[in-house]
Amino acid sequence: MPIRILLAEDHVMFRQGLRVLLEQAGMVVIGEASDGQEALRLAHEHQPHVAVLDIAMPHLNGLETARRLREAVPQTKTILLTMHTEEPYVLEALQAGTAGYVLKTQAAVDIVQAIREAMQGAIYLSPRVANAVVQAYLTGASLPPDPLTSREREILQRIAEGQTTKEIAAHLGLSVKTVESHRSNLMRKLDMHETATLVRYAIRRGLTTP
């Protein structure tokens, strides 16, 4: 039976290129998404073997999507696509339970192998990323625990993207009061009370990109 793939990437041309590459390798792309929310819906509906997720998707990034897929559709392996080789991004991805971390510049070479290794229960890292992991191990580096809930991280990402409280409430189907409560809670937990500081934290944790 061919490997069934879900592609989530907001750049259409890049996503289409990946689809061609995977289909040439004998895999079946069962769905395409342009953001994390759509990816979650399609994963629930189609139960793919592997979800290939862009780390920098709008509204719900690839890291958070991977975390939610691990809880909701645990049989689906997740592989992140990214431009980032920095240590914090890689560590965050591994902590999220991803089976692969592939650089976009290497996707044409790495993605098929990454998927096949994920299906065998292994973790695949692009070579340049593997070096960052080794360095993190040698220096004993680690990320501090993230005190935020999944919903708080989602709201923080939207704040960092410049959405207002009313816009966030409308997009998530929540009341303005509920969003304000989540915002207050995440600011209290992080001890951060300015939007610029929240944006820097969101970038550092890989929730959004500069």
Secondary structure, 3 states (H helix, E strand, C coil): CCCEEEEECCCHHHHHHHHHHHHHCCCEEEEEECCHHHHHHHHHHHCCCEEEEECCCCCCCHHHHHHHHHHHCCCCEEEEEECCCCHHHHHHHHHCCCCEEEEHHHHHHHHHHHHHHHHCCCCEECHHHHHHHHHHHHHCCCCCCCCCCHHHHHHHHHHHCCCCHHHHHHHHCCCHHHHHHHHHHHHHHHCCCCHHHHHHHHHHCCCCCC
